[in-house]
């Protein structure tokens, strides 16, 4: 993000700050007019969002592919369209129950009063979306924010400009601008966006930019949900079928060319099984991607900068003594201009290499060996808490031990990434991988204010606690203390 914003333009056009503030103020005014949309209104907004996704699926898929310079339409259909449709339908089915006041228990001495929790809309919510899943990670948070009764201002990533522009056009045709609006533009627009006094802000992206967003939002005391990333490990126990582990980890790592926040970042494999693991990853990859250069199922790296960054991570590791295993079934040439990076394994990596310090976010899989399970757990725990942890083991006692002794945003046993597809599970990070969560009822609650409410009936004993205090008050207070027990 840049640090300076223009206050005005020389040709009289509104400044960047005005361009993002105008729709925000329009939403604020709409929220003042209708602070608590009914179930019917929220349901209609969800129906409109669902129709937008379903009716324009081909255009959305084409825009995403164009932004990537070649993105598998099947991966877009699965990880973006299907997940979004499933999410909207899940939220729609549960919305009425989520909106109901929830009764809470009342202390005996305060009866017959009642206590309940009311879920209220926060107001105007900002969503800053990333480029790697430019539909799902934009409209997913929007779904939950609208369900909670909020108005939403969405800022898609400038690295996926065609998708961002299509979303802007479709949303402007489908929604009143005071309910849902899309703001497009570069990092300077993003900074102006994050400076708005939202009632809640959700950011998905890198840890580095997340720190900036959190710092800027703090100036207005805006509560923030950060969905970041980190180095999610995959631990394979030495008793687990190595071919199964290799196939699932390879699928998760090569999906979207590794440009997934919950992709397995590196594999922890017992030293006696490393070579077998490598052999099975290579064999599985050759079957699933018989060619890389012109394969419509294999996704390109988003842009030259990220491609160069990944090449730099590989080169740095090799220069430091690591061994690189490129998987190119046809031994084809992959010109840099194509942004196609072959699936690559890195062996004999050292912990001080850049590839082991940074989130990789590409089709590069370092393989780290361990001798004991305690050593593998310690390796994970010595590093920032990851967004996800994957553990492969059929022994339930060891599984419980690993889950208990490690902390991660989410976890999957004997597979990778599948937890994201469970609508009823919360999704979010912990520590350096993020704060807060959405998906499931937690998504509704993230974008709601839970108001504790006390309802006093006409006939009550509250007057007995008022001054002037005397013997009657002392007896009543003694009785109340006695009811609490020892």
C-alpha positions in Angstrom: 0.0 0.0 0.0 1.2 3.5 -0.7 1.4 6.0 2.1 0.2 9.2 0.4 -3.3 10.0 -1.0 -4.1 12.8 -3.3 -6.6 15.2 -1.9 -7.9 16.3 -5.3 -7.2 16.0 -9.0 -6.1 18.7 -11.4 -8.9 18.1 -13.8 -11.6 18.4 -11.2 -12.4 14.7 -10.8 -13.0 13.5 -7.2 -9.9 12.4 -5.3 -9.3 8.7 -4.5 -10.4 9.4 -1.0 -13.7 10.9 -2.2 -14.3 8.1 -4.6 -14.3 5.5 -1.9 -16.0 7.7 0.8 -19.0 8.6 -1.4 -20.4 5.1 -1.6 -19.5 4.5 2.0 -21.5 7.6 3.1 -24.4 6.4 0.9 -24.4 3.1 2.8 -24.3 4.8 6.1 -27.3 6.8 5.2 -29.1 3.6 4.1 -28.2 2.0 7.4 -29.6 4.9 9.4 -32.9 4.6 7.4 -33.1 0.8 7.9 -30.7 -0.4 10.6 -32.3 -3.9 11.0 -33.3 -5.5 7.7 -36.0 -8.1 8.1 -35.5 -11.8 7.4 -37.4 -11.3 4.1 -35.0 -8.5 3.0 -31.9 -10.5 3.9 -33.3 -13.5 2.1 -34.0 -11.5 -1.0 -30.4 -10.2 -1.0 -29.0 -13.7 -0.7 -31.2 -14.8 -3.6 -30.0 -12.0 -5.7 -26.3 -12.9 -4.9 -27.0 -16.5 -5.8 -28.6 -15.6 -9.1 -25.6 -13.3 -9.9 -23.2 -16.2 -9.4 -25.3 -18.9 -11.2 -26.5 -16.8 -14.1 -23.1 -15.4 -15.0 -20.9 -18.5 -14.4 -19.3 -18.6 -17.9 -18.4 -14.9 -17.8 -16.9 -15.2 -14.3 -14.9 -18.3 -15.3 -13.5 -16.5 -18.4 -12.6 -13.4 -16.4 -10.7 -15.4 -13.8 -8.8 -17.4 -16.4 -7.9 -14.2 -18.3 -6.5 -12.6 -15.1 -4.3 -15.7 -14.5 -3.2 -15.9 -18.1 -4.6 -19.4 -18.0 -6.6 -20.8 -15.1 -8.3 -24.2 -15.1 -12.0 -23.7 -15.6 -12.6 -26.9 -13.6 -10.7 -25.5 -10.6 -12.6 -22.2 -10.9 -15.9 -24.1 -11.1 -15.1 -26.3 -8.1 -13.2 -23.9 -5.7 -15.1 -20.7 -6.6 -18.5 -21.3 -8.2 -19.5 -24.5 -6.4 -18.2 -23.3 -3.0 -20.0 -20.0 -3.3 -23.3 -21.6 -4.4 -23.0 -24.2 -1.5 -22.2 -21.4 0.9 -25.1 -19.1 -0.1 -27.6 -22.0 0.1 -26.2 -23.1 3.5 -26.5 -19.6 4.9 -30.0 -19.1 3.5 -31.2 -22.4 5.1 -29.9 -21.4 8.5 -30.6 -17.7 8.5 -34.0 -17.7 10.2 -32.6 -19.7 13.1 -29.5 -17.5 13.5 -31.6 -14.4 13.6 -33.7 -15.6 16.6 -33.0 -14.1 20.0 -31.3 -16.6 22.2 -32.4 -17.1 25.8 -29.8 -17.0 28.6 -30.1 -18.4 32.1 -31.2 -16.0 34.9 -29.8 -15.9 38.5 -32.5 -17.2 40.9 -32.5 -13.9 42.8 -33.4 -11.9 39.7 -36.4 -14.0 38.6 -38.9 -13.6 37.1 -36.8 -11.3 34.8 -35.6 -12.8 31.5 -32.3 -12.5 29.7 -31.6 -12.9 26.0 -29.0 -12.1 23.3 -30.1 -10.2 20.2 -28.0 -10.4 17.1 -27.9 -7.0 15.4 -26.3 -5.8 12.2 -23.0 -4.0 12.7 -23.8 -1.5 10.0 -21.4 -0.9 7.0 -18.8 -3.7 6.5 -15.7 -3.4 4.3 -14.3 -6.5 2.5 -10.8 -6.4 0.9 -10.4 -9.5 -1.3 -7.2 -11.1 -2.7 -6.4 -12.3 -6.2 -5.9 -16.0 -5.8 -9.6 -16.9 -5.5 -11.0 -13.6 -6.7 -14.6 -14.7 -6.6 -14.8 -17.0 -3.6 -12.8 -14.8 -1.2 -14.7 -11.7 -2.3 -18.3 -13.0 -2.3 -17.9 -15.5 0.6 -17.5 -12.7 3.2 -20.1 -10.7 1.4 -22.6 -13.6 1.9 -22.2 -13.6 5.6 -22.2 -9.9 6.0 -25.4 -9.5 4.0 -27.0 -12.4 6.0 -26.2 -10.5 9.2 -28.1 -7.5 7.8 -25.2 -5.3 6.9 -24.4 -3.1 3.9 -21.1 -4.1 2.2 -18.4 -2.2 0.4 -16.2 -4.6 -1.6 -12.6 -3.9 -2.8 -11.4 -6.7 -5.1 -7.7 -7.2 -5.9 -6.1 -5.0 -8.6 -4.1 -8.1 -9.6 -7.3 -9.7 -11.0 -8.6 -6.6 -12.9 -11.0 -8.3 -15.3 -12.7 -10.2 -12.5 -12.9 -7.1 -10.4 -14.5 -5.1 -13.3 -16.9 -7.8 -14.0 -18.0 -8.0 -10.4 -18.4 -4.2 -10.3 -20.6 -4.3 -13.4 -22.7 -7.3 -12.2 -23.2 -6.0 -8.7 -24.2 -2.5 -9.9 -26.9 -4.1 -12.1 -28.2 -6.4 -9.4 -28.0 -4.5 -6.1 -28.9 -1.1 -4.8 -25.7 0.8 -4.3 -26.6 1.5 -0.7 -26.6 -2.3 0.0 -23.7 -3.7 -1.9 -21.1 -1.8 -4.0 -17.8 -2.7 -5.6 -14.8 -0.2 -5.6 -12.0 -1.0 -8.0 -8.5 0.4 -8.2 -4.9 0.0 -7.2 -3.1 0.0 -3.9 -3.8 3.7 -3.3 -7.5 2.9 -3.5 -7.0 0.0 -1.1 -5.3 2.3 1.4 -8.1 4.9 1.2 -10.6 2.1 1.5 -9.0 0.7 4.7 -9.0 4.2 6.3 -12.8 4.4 6.2 -14.6 4.2 9.6 -16.3 0.9 8.9 -18.2 -1.0 11.5 -16.1 -4.0 10.6 -13.4 -4.7 8.1 -12.4 -8.1 6.7 -9.1 -8.5 4.9 -7.8 -11.6 3.1 -4.2 -11.5 1.9 -0.6 -11.6 3.0 0.6 -11.2 6.6 2.7 -8.2 5.6 -0.2 -6.2 4.1 -2.5 -7.5 6.9 -0.3 -5.7 9.5 -0.7 -2.4 7.5 -4.5 -2.8 7.3 -4.7 -3.5 11.0 -2.6 -0.5 11.8 -4.6 1.8 9.6 -8.0 0.5 10.8 -6.9 1.1 14.4 -6.9 4.8 13.8 -10.8 4.6 13.6 -11.0 1.7 16.2 -12.5 -0.5 13.4 -12.7 -4.2 14.4 -10.9 -6.3 11.9 -11.0 -9.9 10.8 -7.7 -10.9 9.2 -7.6 -14.0 7.0 -3.8 -14.4 6.2 -1.7 -17.4 5.5 1.6 -18.8 6.6 3.5 -22.0 6.2 0.9 -24.8 6.6 2.8 -28.1 7.3 1.8 -31.6 6.2 3.1 -34.3 8.6 3.2 -37.9 7.4 3.7 -40.5 10.1 6.1 -43.3 9.1 3.3 -45.9 9.4 0.9 -44.2 7.0 0.6 -45.4 3.4 3.1 -43.2 1.7 1.4 -43.4 -1.8 -1.8 -42.1 -0.3 -0.1 -39.3 1.5 1.9 -38.3 -1.5 -1.2 -38.2 -3.8 -3.2 -36.0 -1.4 -0.4 -33.6 -0.7 0.5 -33.3 -4.3 -3.1 -32.6 -5.2 -3.3 -29.8 -2.6 0.0 -28.3 -3.6 -0.5 -28.3 -7.4 -4.2 -27.2 -7.2 -4.3 -23.6 -8.6 -0.6 -24.0 -9.0 -0.2 -23.7 -5.2 -1.7 -20.3 -5.1 -3.9 -21.2 -2.1 -3.6 -19.9 1.4 -4.3 -23.3 2.9 -2.1 -25.3 0.4 0.4 -27.5 2.2 3.5 -25.3 2.3 6.0 -28.0 3.1 6.0 -31.7 4.0 7.4 -33.3 7.1 8.3 -36.9 6.2 10.2 -39.6 8.2 13.8 -39.8 7.0 13.3 -43.4 6.1 10.4 -42.6 3.8 11.6 -39.5 2.0 12.8 -41.1 -1.3 9.6 -43.2 -1.5 7.5 -40.1 -0.9 9.4 -38.3 -3.7 8.8 -41.2 -6.1 5.1 -41.3 -5.4 4.7 -37.5 -5.7 6.4 -37.6 -9.1 4.4 -40.6 -10.3 1.1 -39.1 -9.2 1.9 -35.8 -10.8 2.8 -37.4 -14.1 -0.6 -39.1 -14.2 -2.6 -36.1 -13.2 -0.7 -33.6 -15.3 0.7 -35.5 -18.3 1.9 -32.2 -19.7 2.4 -28.8 -18.2 3.0 -26.3 -21.0 -0.4 -26.5 -22.7 -2.5 -28.3 -20.1 -5.8 -26.5 -19.5 -6.0 -28.2 -16.1 -2.8 -26.6 -14.9 -3.0 -23.0 -13.7 -0.4 -20.3 -14.5 1.2 -18.0 -11.9 -0.8 -14.8 -11.6 1.7 -12.3 -12.9 5.5 -11.8 -13.7 6.3 -10.5 -10.3 5.0 -13.5 -8.5 6.6 -15.8 -11.1 10.0 -14.1 -10.5 9.5 -14.4 -6.8 9.0 -18.1 -7.0 11.9 -18.6 -9.3 14.0 -16.7 -6.8 13.0 -18.9 -4.0 14.0 -22.0 -6.0 17.3 -20.5 -7.1 18.1 -19.4 -3.6 17.5 -22.9 -2.2 19.6 -24.6 -4.9 22.5 -22.1 -4.3 22.3 -23.0 -0.6 22.7 -26.7 -1.3 19.1 -27.9 -1.8 18.3 -30.3 -4.7 15.5 -29.4 -7.0 13.3 -32.0 -8.7 11.2 -30.4 -11.5 8.3 -32.5 -12.7 7.8 -32.0 -16.4 6.4 -35.2 -17.9 7.1 -34.2 -21.5 10.4 -32.3 -20.7 8.8 -29.3 -22.3 10.2 -25.8 -22.3 8.2 -23.4 -20.1 9.1 -19.8 -21.2 8.9 -17.2 -18.4 6.4 -15.2 -20.5 3.9 -18.0 -20.0 4.1 -17.7 -16.2 3.9 -21.5 -16.0 6.0 -23.0 -13.3 6.4 -26.7 -13.2 5.6 -28.6 -10.0 8.9 -28.6 -8.1 10.2 -30.6 -5.1 13.0 -29.2 -3.0 15.2 -31.7 -1.0 17.8 -31.1 1.6 16.5 -27.7 2.5 17.8 -25.7 5.4 15.7 -23.7 7.8 17.4 -20.4 7.0 16.6 -20.6 3.3 14.1 -18.1 2.0 11.8 -20.9 0.9 11.5 -22.0 4.5 11.1 -18.5 5.9 8.4 -17.2 3.5 5.0 -18.5 2.6 5.6 -20.1 -0.8 2.2 -19.6 -2.5 3.2 -21.5 -5.6 3.9 -25.1 -6.9 7.1 -25.6 -4.9 7.1 -28.2 -2.2 10.1 -28.4 0.3 10.5 -31.8 1.9 11.8 -31.8 5.5 12.8 -35.0 7.2 12.3 -36.0 10.9 13.4 -38.9 13.0 10.7 -38.9 15.7 7.1 -37.6 15.9 8.2 -35.3 18.8 10.8 -33.8 16.5 8.2 -33.1 13.8 5.8 -31.5 16.3 8.7 -29.4 17.7 9.6 -28.2 14.2 6.0 -27.0 13.7 5.8 -25.4 17.1 9.0 -23.5 16.8 7.5 -21.5 13.9 4.6 -19.0 13.6 1.2 -20.7 13.9 0.0 -21.8 10.5 -3.4 -21.3 8.9 -3.8 -25.1 8.6 -2.1 -28.3 9.7 -2.4 -31.6 7.9 -1.6 -34.9 9.7 -1.5 -38.4 8.1 -1.9 -41.2 10.5 -4.4 -44.0 11.2 -3.6 -44.2 14.9 -6.3 -42.2 16.7 -4.3 -41.7 19.9 -1.4 -40.2 18.0 -3.9 -38.1 16.0 -5.4 -36.7 19.2 -1.9 -36.0 20.5 -0.8 -34.1 17.4 -4.0 -32.0 17.4 -3.6 -31.2 21.1 0.1 -30.3 20.9 -0.1 -28.1 17.9 -2.0 -24.8 17.3 -3.3 -23.9 13.8 -6.2 -22.1 12.3 -7.7 -25.4 11.1 -6.7 -29.0 10.8 -7.3 -31.9 8.5 -6.5 -35.6 9.2 -5.5 -37.8 6.3 -6.1 -35.2 3.7 -5.5 -31.5 2.9 -7.7 -28.4 2.4 -11.0 -30.3 2.7 -12.1 -28.4 5.9 -12.7 -25.3 3.8 -15.5 -27.1 2.0 -17.4 -27.8 5.2 -19.9 -24.9 5.4 -20.6 -25.6 9.1 -17.0 -25.3 10.2 -15.5 -21.9 11.2 -12.6 -20.8 9.0 -9.8 -18.5 10.2 -6.3 -18.2 11.4 -4.5 -17.8 14.7 -1.5 -15.7 15.6 0.5 -14.7 12.5 -2.0 -16.6 10.2 -4.9 -14.3 11.1 -7.6 -13.3 13.7 -11.3 -14.0 13.7 -13.2 -16.4 11.6 -16.1 -16.7 9.2 -18.1 -19.6 7.7 -20.7 -21.4 9.7 -22.6 -19.6 12.5 -19.3 -18.0 13.3 -19.5 -16.1 10.1 -22.9 -14.7 11.0 -21.6 -13.8 14.5 -18.5 -12.1 13.1 -20.7 -9.6 11.3 -23.2 -9.2 14.1 -23.3 -7.3 17.4 -24.5 -9.7 20.1 -26.5 -7.4 22.4 -27.1 -8.8 25.9 -30.7 -7.8 26.9 -32.4 -7.9 30.4 -36.2 -7.7 30.5 -37.7 -6.8 33.8 -41.4 -7.7 34.3 -43.8 -5.3 36.0 -43.9 -7.4 39.2 -40.4 -7.7 40.6 -38.4 -7.4 43.7 -35.8 -4.8 42.5 -37.2 -2.1 44.8 -36.1 -4.1 47.8 -32.5 -3.3 46.8 -32.9 0.4 46.7 -32.0 2.8 49.5 -32.6 3.8 52.2 -30.7 0.6 53.3 -31.6 -1.0 56.6 -32.3 -4.3 58.3 -34.5 -5.5 55.5 -31.8 -4.9 52.9 -29.2 -6.7 55.1 -31.5 -9.8 55.4 -32.2 -9.9 51.7 -28.5 -9.5 50.8 -27.6 -12.2 53.3 -30.2 -14.5 51.7 -28.7 -13.7 48.2 -25.2 -14.5 49.3 -26.4 -17.8 50.9 -28.0 -18.8 47.6 -24.6 -18.5 45.9 -23.3 -21.3 48.2 -19.7 -21.8 49.3 
